[in-house]
């Protein structure tokens, strides 16, 4: 069964919780450090990270997530 890319989560209007879960998933996949990601989220429990976020995104998917940039209405960042 193919899993949905975490990038799909940021294209719809979702809750803050979904945004935080996406950030945690991609941060952990990108850095691979089980101590840094909980600290980013203000959590202390590494077990939660390993149970809920480990393996949900590949490093390549995390890099795509971090490459996302908002669209600018007029096409210029003035």
N, CA, C and O atoms as a GROMACS GRO file, in nm:
protein
  312
    1UNK      N    1   0.084  -0.117   0.000
    1UNK     CA    2   0.000   0.000   0.000
    1UNK      C    3   0.089   0.124   0.000
    1UNK      O    4   0.178   0.138   0.084
    2UNK      N    5   0.065   0.213  -0.093
    2UNK     CA    6   0.143   0.336  -0.101
    2UNK      C    7   0.095   0.433   0.007
    2UNK      O    8  -0.025   0.443   0.034
    3UNK      N    9   0.189   0.502   0.068
    3UNK     CA   10   0.151   0.600   0.168
    3UNK      C   11   0.146   0.738   0.105
    3UNK      O   12   0.217   0.766   0.008
    4UNK      N   13   0.063   0.822   0.159
    4UNK     CA   14   0.048   0.958   0.108
    4UNK      C   15   0.168   1.041   0.151
    4UNK      O   16   0.214   1.031   0.264
    5UNK      N   17   0.216   1.122   0.062
    5UNK     CA   18   0.328   1.210   0.093
    5UNK      C   19   0.286   1.312   0.198
    5UNK      O   20   0.173   1.360   0.195
    6UNK      N   21   0.375   1.346   0.292
    6UNK     CA   22   0.341   1.449   0.389
    6UNK      C   23   0.318   1.584   0.322
    6UNK      O   24   0.258   1.673   0.382
    7UNK      N   25   0.366   1.600   0.200
    7UNK     CA   26   0.344   1.725   0.129
    7UNK      C   27   0.197   1.748   0.101
    7UNK      O   28   0.153   1.862   0.090
    8UNK      N   29   0.120   1.641   0.089
    8UNK     CA   30  -0.023   1.655   0.064
    8UNK      C   31  -0.094   1.722   0.182
    8UNK      O   32  -0.198   1.784   0.165
    9UNK      N   33  -0.037   1.709   0.300
    9UNK     CA   34  -0.098   1.768   0.419
    9UNK      C   35  -0.095   1.920   0.418
    9UNK      O   36  -0.183   1.983   0.477
   10UNK      N   37   0.002   1.978   0.353
   10UNK     CA   38   0.016   2.124   0.360
   10UNK      C   39  -0.057   2.195   0.247
   10UNK      O   40  -0.052   2.318   0.240
   11UNK      N   41  -0.122   2.122   0.158
   11UNK     CA   42  -0.190   2.185   0.046
   11UNK      C   43  -0.337   2.215   0.074
   11UNK      O   44  -0.402   2.284  -0.004
   12UNK      N   45  -0.390   2.165   0.183
   12UNK     CA   46  -0.529   2.192   0.217
   12UNK      C   47  -0.534   2.275   0.346
   12UNK      O   48  -0.433   2.293   0.414
   13UNK      N   49  -0.653   2.324   0.377
   13UNK     CA   50  -0.669   2.404   0.498
   13UNK      C   51  -0.691   2.310   0.616
   13UNK      O   52  -0.803   2.266   0.643
   14UNK      N   53  -0.584   2.281   0.686
   14UNK     CA   54  -0.590   2.187   0.797
   14UNK      C   55  -0.563   2.259   0.928
   14UNK      O   56  -0.525   2.376   0.931
   15UNK      N   57  -0.583   2.188   1.034
   15UNK     CA   58  -0.567   2.242   1.168
   15UNK      C   59  -0.421   2.262   1.205
   15UNK      O   60  -0.330   2.212   1.138
   16UNK      N   61  -0.401   2.336   1.310
   16UNK     CA   62  -0.267   2.360   1.363
   16UNK      C   63  -0.202   2.227   1.399
   16UNK      O   64  -0.082   2.208   1.379
   17UNK      N   65  -0.280   2.135   1.452
   17UNK     CA   66  -0.226   2.004   1.490
   17UNK      C   67  -0.168   1.932   1.370
   17UNK      O   68  -0.061   1.871   1.379
   18UNK      N   69  -0.236   1.938   1.258
   18UNK     CA   70  -0.186   1.873   1.136
   18UNK      C   71  -0.056   1.938   1.092
   18UNK      O   72   0.038   1.870   1.052
   19UNK      N   73  -0.050   2.070   1.099
   19UNK     CA   74   0.073   2.141   1.062
   19UNK      C   75   0.188   2.102   1.154
   19UNK      O   76   0.300   2.082   1.109
   20UNK      N   77   0.160   2.091   1.283
   20UNK     CA   78   0.264   2.050   1.378
   20UNK      C   79   0.309   1.907   1.352
   20UNK      O   80   0.428   1.877   1.358
   21UNK      N   81   0.214   1.818   1.322
   21UNK     CA   82   0.249   1.679   1.292
   21UNK      C   83   0.334   1.669   1.166
   21UNK      O   84   0.428   1.591   1.160
   22UNK      N   85   0.300   1.748   1.066
   22UNK     CA   86   0.378   1.750   0.942
   22UNK      C   87   0.518   1.802   0.969
   22UNK      O   88   0.616   1.746   0.920
   23UNK      N   89   0.527   1.909   1.046
   23UNK     CA   90   0.658   1.966   1.080
   23UNK      C   91   0.743   1.864   1.155
   23UNK      O   92   0.862   1.848   1.126
   24UNK      N   93   0.684   1.794   1.251
   24UNK     CA   94   0.758   1.694   1.328
   24UNK      C   95   0.804   1.579   1.239
   24UNK      O   96   0.918   1.535   1.248
   25UNK      N   97   0.714   1.531   1.155
   25UNK     CA   98   0.747   1.420   1.065
   25UNK      C   99   0.863   1.457   0.973
   25UNK      O  100   0.958   1.381   0.958
   26UNK      N  101   0.854   1.574   0.913
   26UNK     CA  102   0.957   1.616   0.817
   26UNK      C  103   1.087   1.653   0.886
   26UNK      O  104   1.195   1.626   0.834
   27UNK      N  105   1.078   1.716   1.002
   27UNK     CA  106   1.201   1.750   1.076
   27UNK      C  107   1.277   1.624   1.114
   27UNK      O  108   1.398   1.616   1.097
   28UNK      N  109   1.205   1.525   1.167
   28UNK     CA  110   1.271   1.401   1.208
   28UNK      C  111   1.328   1.327   1.088
   28UNK      O  112   1.439   1.274   1.096
   29UNK      N  113   1.255   1.323   0.978
   29UNK     CA  114   1.306   1.256   0.857
   29UNK      C  115   1.428   1.329   0.802
   29UNK      O  116   1.521   1.266   0.752
   30UNK      N  117   1.428   1.461   0.813
   30UNK     CA  118   1.539   1.540   0.757
   30UNK      C  119   1.664   1.531   0.844
   30UNK      O  120   1.773   1.507   0.792
   31UNK      N  121   1.649   1.551   0.975
   31UNK     CA  122   1.768   1.555   1.060
   31UNK      C  123   1.803   1.418   1.119
   31UNK      O  124   1.919   1.392   1.149
   32UNK      N  125   1.703   1.331   1.136
   32UNK     CA  126   1.727   1.198   1.189
   32UNK      C  127   1.769   1.195   1.335
   32UNK      O  128   1.815   1.092   1.384
   33UNK      N  129   1.755   1.307   1.405
   33UNK     CA  130   1.797   1.317   1.544
   33UNK      C  131   1.675   1.311   1.635
   33UNK      O  132   1.595   1.404   1.639
   34UNK      N  133   1.662   1.201   1.708
   34UNK     CA  134   1.544   1.180   1.792
   34UNK      C  135   1.541   1.272   1.913
   34UNK      O  136   1.439   1.276   1.982
   35UNK      N  137   1.646   1.346   1.941
   35UNK     CA  138   1.644   1.441   2.053
   35UNK      C  139   1.608   1.582   2.007
   35UNK      O  140   1.546   1.657   2.082
   36UNK      N  141   1.645   1.618   1.885
   36UNK     CA  142   1.620   1.755   1.836
   36UNK      C  143   1.473   1.780   1.803
   36UNK      O  144   1.422   1.888   1.832
   37UNK      N  145   1.406   1.683   1.745
   37UNK     CA  146   1.267   1.705   1.703
   37UNK      C  147   1.174   1.727   1.820
   37UNK      O  148   1.094   1.822   1.816
   38UNK      N  149   1.178   1.646   1.926
   38UNK     CA  150   1.090   1.676   2.040
   38UNK      C  151   1.119   1.814   2.100
   38UNK      O  152   1.027   1.883   2.144
   39UNK      N  153   1.245   1.854   2.102
   39UNK     CA  154   1.281   1.986   2.154
   39UNK      C  155   1.218   2.096   2.070
   39UNK      O  156   1.174   2.198   2.124
   40UNK      N  157   1.215   2.077   1.940
   40UNK     CA  158   1.153   2.174   1.850
   40UNK      C  159   1.005   2.191   1.883
   40UNK      O  160   0.951   2.302   1.875
   41UNK      N  161   0.940   2.082   1.921
   41UNK     CA  162   0.797   2.083   1.950
   41UNK      C  163   0.765   2.117   2.096
   41UNK      O  164   0.649   2.128   2.133
   42UNK      N  165   0.869   2.133   2.176
   42UNK     CA  166   0.845   2.158   2.318
   42UNK      C  167   0.809   2.033   2.394
   42UNK      O  168   0.750   2.040   2.502
   43UNK      N  169   0.845   1.919   2.340
   43UNK     CA  170   0.818   1.790   2.404
   43UNK      C  171   0.947   1.736   2.464
   43UNK      O  172   1.057   1.775   2.423
   44UNK      N  173   0.933   1.649   2.560
   44UNK     CA  174   1.051   1.587   2.620
   44UNK      C  175   1.055   1.436   2.595
   44UNK      O  176   1.158   1.372   2.616
   45UNK      N  177   0.945   1.382   2.551
   45UNK     CA  178   0.933   1.237   2.538
   45UNK      C  179   0.971   1.190   2.398
   45UNK      O  180   0.897   1.212   2.302
   46UNK      N  181   1.084   1.126   2.386
   46UNK     CA  182   1.132   1.074   2.258
   46UNK      C  183   1.044   0.957   2.213
   46UNK      O  184   1.030   0.934   2.093
   47UNK      N  185   0.986   0.884   2.307
   47UNK     CA  186   0.901   0.770   2.270
   47UNK      C  187   0.784   0.813   2.183
   47UNK      O  188   0.747   0.742   2.089
   48UNK      N  189   0.724   0.928   2.214
   48UNK     CA  190   0.612   0.978   2.133
   48UNK      C  191   0.657   1.001   1.990
   48UNK      O  192   0.586   0.964   1.896
   49UNK      N  193   0.773   1.061   1.973
   49UNK     CA  194   0.828   1.085   1.840
   49UNK      C  195   0.846   0.953   1.766
   49UNK      O  196   0.802   0.940   1.651
   50UNK      N  197   0.908   0.858   1.829
   50UNK     CA  198   0.935   0.730   1.764
   50UNK      C  199   0.807   0.653   1.731
   50UNK      O  200   0.800   0.585   1.629
   51UNK      N  201   0.707   0.664   1.817
   51UNK     CA  202   0.581   0.593   1.795
   51UNK      C  203   0.494   0.657   1.687
   51UNK      O  204   0.424   0.587   1.614
   52UNK      N  205   0.498   0.790   1.677
   52UNK     CA  206   0.402   0.859   1.590
   52UNK      C  207   0.460   0.919   1.463
   52UNK      O  208   0.386   0.940   1.367
   53UNK      N  209   0.590   0.946   1.459
   53UNK     CA  210   0.645   1.019   1.344
   53UNK      C  211   0.755   0.946   1.268
   53UNK      O  212   0.778   0.975   1.151
   54UNK      N  213   0.822   0.852   1.331
   54UNK     CA  214   0.932   0.783   1.265
   54UNK      C  215   0.883   0.704   1.145
   54UNK      O  216   0.788   0.626   1.156
   55UNK      N  217   0.948   0.724   1.032
   55UNK     CA  218   0.918   0.646   0.912
   55UNK      C  219   0.801   0.695   0.830
   55UNK      O  220   0.766   0.632   0.730
   56UNK      N  221   0.738   0.807   0.869
   56UNK     CA  222   0.624   0.857   0.792
   56UNK      C  223   0.665   0.937   0.670
   56UNK      O  224   0.585   0.957   0.578
   57UNK      N  225   0.790   0.982   0.668
   57UNK     CA  226   0.840   1.056   0.552
   57UNK      C  227   0.984   1.015   0.528
   57UNK      O  228   1.058   0.982   0.620
   58UNK      N  229   1.022   1.017   0.402
   58UNK     CA  230   1.162   0.989   0.369
   58UNK      C  231   1.241   1.120   0.377
   58UNK      O  232   1.183   1.228   0.386
   59UNK      N  233   1.371   1.109   0.375
   59UNK     CA  234   1.454   1.230   0.375
   59UNK      C  235   1.425   1.314   0.250
   59UNK      O  236   1.422   1.437   0.257
   60UNK      N  237   1.405   1.248   0.136
   60UNK     CA  238   1.375   1.320   0.011
   60UNK      C  239   1.243   1.396   0.023
   60UNK      O  240   1.232   1.509  -0.025
   61UNK      N  241   1.142   1.335   0.086
   61UNK     CA  242   1.014   1.404   0.105
   61UNK      C  243   1.030   1.523   0.200
   61UNK      O  244   0.969   1.628   0.179
   62UNK      N  245   1.112   1.506   0.302
   62UNK     CA  246   1.137   1.617   0.395
   62UNK      C  247   1.207   1.732   0.324
   62UNK      O  248   1.176   1.848   0.349
   63UNK      N  249   1.300   1.701   0.236
   63UNK     CA  250   1.368   1.806   0.159
   63UNK      C  251   1.270   1.880   0.069
   63UNK      O  252   1.280   2.001   0.052
   64UNK      N  253   1.175   1.807   0.010
   64UNK     CA  254   1.071   1.872  -0.071
   64UNK      C  255   0.985   1.963   0.017
   64UNK      O  256   0.950   2.074  -0.024
   65UNK      N  257   0.952   1.916   0.136
   65UNK     CA  258   0.872   1.996   0.228
   65UNK      C  259   0.944   2.127   0.261
   65UNK      O  260   0.883   2.234   0.257
   66UNK      N  261   1.072   2.118   0.292
   66UNK     CA  262   1.148   2.238   0.328
   66UNK      C  263   1.176   2.328   0.209
   66UNK      O  264   1.214   2.444   0.227
   67UNK      N  265   1.158   2.278   0.088
   67UNK     CA  266   1.177   2.360  -0.032
   67UNK      C  267   1.050   2.437  -0.069
   67UNK      O  268   1.053   2.524  -0.156
   68UNK      N  269   0.939   2.406  -0.004
   68UNK     CA  270   0.814   2.476  -0.034
   68UNK      C  271   0.827   2.625  -0.002
   68UNK      O  272   0.885   2.663   0.100
   69UNK      N  273   0.773   2.706  -0.089
   69UNK     CA  274   0.772   2.851  -0.069
   69UNK      C  275   0.632   2.902  -0.099
   69UNK      O  276   0.566   2.850  -0.189
   70UNK      N  277   0.586   3.002  -0.026
   70UNK     CA  278   0.452   3.055  -0.052
   70UNK      C  279   0.446   3.126  -0.186
   70UNK      O  280   0.544   3.183  -0.233
   71UNK      N  281   0.328   3.122  -0.246
   71UNK     CA  282   0.306   3.197  -0.369
   71UNK      C  283   0.282   3.342  -0.332
   71UNK      O  284   0.217   3.372  -0.231
   72UNK      N  285   0.334   3.431  -0.412
   72UNK     CA  286   0.314   3.574  -0.389
   72UNK      C  287   0.210   3.622  -0.489
   72UNK      O  288   0.219   3.591  -0.608
   73UNK      N  289   0.113   3.696  -0.441
   73UNK     CA  290  -0.001   3.739  -0.525
   73UNK      C  291   0.043   3.811  -0.652
   73UNK      O  292  -0.009   3.781  -0.760
   74UNK      N  293   0.135   3.903  -0.641
   74UNK     CA  294   0.175   3.979  -0.760
   74UNK      C  295   0.303   3.927  -0.823
   74UNK      O  296   0.354   3.985  -0.919
   75UNK      N  297   0.355   3.818  -0.771
   75UNK     CA  298   0.476   3.758  -0.827
   75UNK      C  299   0.604   3.829  -0.788
   75UNK      O  300   0.710   3.800  -0.845
   76UNK      N  301   0.597   3.921  -0.692
   76UNK     CA  302   0.714   3.995  -0.651
   76UNK      C  303   0.718   4.003  -0.498
   76UNK      O  304   0.614   4.016  -0.434
   77UNK      N  305   0.836   3.997  -0.441
   77UNK     CA  306   0.852   3.998  -0.295
   77UNK      C  307   0.876   4.138  -0.240
   77UNK      O  308   0.926   4.150  -0.128
   78UNK      N  309   0.844   4.244  -0.310
   78UNK     CA  310   0.875   4.382  -0.268
   78UNK      C  311   0.842   4.409  -0.124
   78UNK      O  312   0.863   4.520  -0.076
   0.00000   0.00000   0.00000
